[in-house]
Amino acid sequence: MVMDLGSALARTTGAEADSLRARDALVREDAPDSVHQMRVSARRLRSVLQVYAPLLAEAPRREVADTLRELGRHLSVTRDAEVLRELLEQRLDALPAPAAELVSTPVVARLRRTAGRRHAKARTELLRHLATPDHAEDLDRVARYAQHPPLARGLTSADHADAAATLTPFALERMRDVRDDVADLLGRRGAEGRVLRLHELRKEAKRVRYAVAAVEDATGLPLGHSVGAALRDVERLQTALGKHRDSVLLTDRLLRSAEQARAKGEDTLGYGVLIARELELQRRLLRRIRRRHRDL
């Protein structure tokens, strides 16, 4: 199957823009998992614009990418609150008997109350933003661009003629960069800023995966066995990095709750138990990340 580059990119961006608008309506209706799905739609479209940036005219591409980044920021606050609330419940449910006895009822009540309030506040602010004229204009801007994204000047006739052959090298190069950067980071002992850098690499891995999946889903174009194999490897690495990131965020939230409890003279032993379990999980995940990278 052969498709020209302009058609392939237009189909891809158009499908993602349609999905974004549909998810927007579902968020307003408070449909299950709608915030997550809308954020995925925004990320998939932005990922296409980022991974295949050299093939697209820069000024309009940047404008739409910036619009999607701002929308993603609003969605991320609510989604992160959802994830932390769900993660907290999972951790509490999974506590073994000896540890569960040390996490008192007041500790559990405070954690659940705080998580619920943060999520409710984030959702209220998100809905307020979605109701603004600026947001409606943003969706229209994205839709107009997605109908026919302008291509970069200087592309050859071969670039235009075969979308799969043109798109594949960009995805492969980005995936190789991710793997090389992970290897460099894990090869350093006590690397400063390791957690933050791992998170950035995780986002880059997801960006490549989203961009390739968006093209394949919209066009049916096979981007090649090499891309598929590399994507599977990167996805396994990305999963481990994501779990590590979630644990780091939960640990930060537990520390803040412990500080609030200490300031009120409350017992903080239970927070210490939960934090210690997260730190141990993070150590195990880092070992898994190293193994995953060796397998790449």
N, C-alpha and C positions, 0 to 999 in steps of 0.2 A: 504493500500500500504506500503510495507517494502522495504527499500533500505539500502545497507551497507554504512558505514560512508565514506570509501574511494571513492566510486562512487559518493555519494552525493556531497562531497566537490570538487571532480574533475569536475563534471558537472557545479557546481556553479562558481568556479574560471575560468574554461574554457570559459563559457558564458560571464563573465564579461571582461575577457581579449580580447575576440573577439569584444565586444562592444567598448572597449577602442580604439582598432586599427581603427575600423570603424569611430568612432567620431573624431579621429585624422585627418583622410582624410577630413571630413566635415569642421573642423576648418580651414584647409588650403584653402578650397574653399569658406570660409566666408559664410557658410550656416547659416540661421537664428537659433539662440539659440544654436549653435554648441558648443560654449565654455562652456556654462552651462551644456550641456549634457555630454561633455567629462569629466568635473569635477565630475559629478554625477557617471559616470562609474568608474573613479579612486577611488572615495570615497566608492562606494559600494564594490569594490574588497578589498580595504584596511580595510573596516569595517568588512568584513568576517574574515580577518586575525587577527584583533584585538579582536573581540568578541569571536571567537572560538580558540584563541591562545593556550590554554592548550591542545588542541587536535592535534596541528601541531608541527612538529619538529622546534625547536626554531631558529637555525642559518639561514636556508634558508627562513623561514617565516620572520624573522627580516630584512633580506637583501631586500626582495621584498617590504615589508611594507615601508622601508626607501626610496626605489626608488619611490614608489607611493606618499609618502609624499612630496618629492622634486618636482615631477611633479605637484602635487596639489598646491604647493606654486606658481609655474609659472602661472597656470590657475587661481588661486584665485585673483591675481592682476588685470587681465583683467576682470574677472567676477565682482569683487567688483566695478570696474570703471563703468561697464555696469549698475549694480544695482543702484548705486548712481545717474547716469545720468537719468535713468528711474524714480527713486524716486523723483528727483528734479522736473521733468516735471509734475508728478502727483500732487505734492504739489502746484506748481504754478497754475495748472489748477483748483485745488480745493479751491483756496483762495476765501473767501467770499468778497463781494463788499467792505465793509469798510477796510478790511485788504489789499485787492489788490490795493487800492488807495495809500497806504503807501509804497508799494514796487515799487519803481520807475523803469522806463525802463532801466537806466544804471545798476541798481542792477541785474535785470533779465539777461541783456546782459552779464555782467561779469560772473555770475554763469553758464550760458549756455556755454560760451566760455571756461571757465576753465574746466568744466565737459567734453566737447568735446575733449579738448587737452589731458586731462589725459587718456581718453579712447583710443585715437589714439596712444598715446605713449605706453600704456600698450599692445595693440594689436601688434604693431610693434615688441616689445621686445619678446612677446610670439612666434610670427612666426619665429623670429630669432632663438629662442631656439629649436623649433620643427624641424628646418632644420639642426640641428647639428648631427654629428655622435654619440655623447653621447646619444641623445634622441632615436635614432634608436636602439642603443644597449640596452637601458632601456626597450623599448617595447619588444625586443626579449627576454630579461631576464624574464620579466613578463610572456610572452607567454610560455616559456619553463617550468617555475615553475607551471603555471596554468594547464598544461596538466596532471600533476600527483603530487599534493602537498604532500610532505612527511609527514606522520602522526607521532605523538609523540610516544616515546617508553612507555611501561608500561600500555597501554590501554588494557582493558579486552576484551574477546571474545564478551561479551554482548555489550560493547561500539562499537565494529566494526560491529556487526550484524544489529543493528537498528538505523539508522542515526537520525530519528525523535526523538526517546527517548533519544538519547545522546545529540543532539543539543539544545533541548527545555530548559533544566534547565539553560544553560548558558545565553540565552536571558532573561529568567525570572529574574535571579539574577541581571543582569545589569540594567534591568528596575526598579527593586525594589531599587537598589542603587541610581538611578537618582531621584526617587520620595522622598526617604529619605533625600537626599542631598538638594533638593529644599525646603523641609519642614524645614530643619535645617537653611538654609539661610534666608528664609522668616520669620522665627521665631525670628530672631535677629533684633533689632532696630538699624538702622544706621550702618549696618554691613560694615566694611571697605572692599573695593574692590568688592562690590556687583555686579556692572555691568559686570565686567570682569568674575566673577564666574558664573553669570547667562549665559553668553555666552558659557563658558566651559560646563555647564550642558546641554545647548541646543545642542551643538555638540555631546555630549554623547548620548542624546536622539535620535538624527538623526542617529548616528552610529549604535545603536541597531536596529532601524527601517530598515536601509539599509541592515544590515546583514541578518535579518530574511526575508526580501523581496527578496533578491538575491537568497537565498536557495529555497524559495517557487517558485519563477519564473522559476528557472533552473530545478528543480526536480519535482515539483508538490506535494511535501511532505507537508501534513498539520502539522504544528508545534503545533497544539492544540488550543482549544477555549481560554484557559487562556492566551496564547501568543497574540492571535488576539485581545482580549478585552483590554489587557494591552497596546498593540501597539496603539489602537485607543485613549486611554487616553493620552499616551505619545505624540502622534502626535498633539493633541489639545494643549497640553502644549508647545510643540516645536514651533507651529505656533505663539503663543503669544510671546514666547521668541525671535523668529526670527524678528518679527515686532519691538520689543523693540531694538534689536541689530541694525537693519537698521536705526532706528531713531537716535540712539546714534552716528552712523557713519556719518549720514547726518548732525547732529548738529556740530560735529567736523569740517566737511568741511565748513559749514556756518561760523563758528567762524574764521577759517583761511582766508576765503574770506573777512570777515569783517575787519580783521587786515590788509590785503593787501590794502583794500579800504581806511581805516583810514590813513595808511602811505602815501597815495597819496592825502590826503585831500578831499576825496570823502565823500558824505553823507552816513551814515551807519544805518539810521533808518530802512530801509527795511530789513536789515539783522536781526536787533533786533526783528522785527515782526515775521519773519520766525523762528528764534531760540525760541522765546517764545511759538509759536505753537507746536514746536517739544517737548519742555520740558513738556508742558501740556499733549501731547500725551503719553509721557513716563510715566507720573504719572498714566494716565488711564490704560495703559498697565500693569503696576505693580499691580494695583488692579485686573485686569482681570487674571493675572498670579496667584495671591493668590486664586481667586475663582476657577480657573481651578484645582489648586492643592487640594483644599478642596473637589473637586468632584472626585478625584482619589480614 
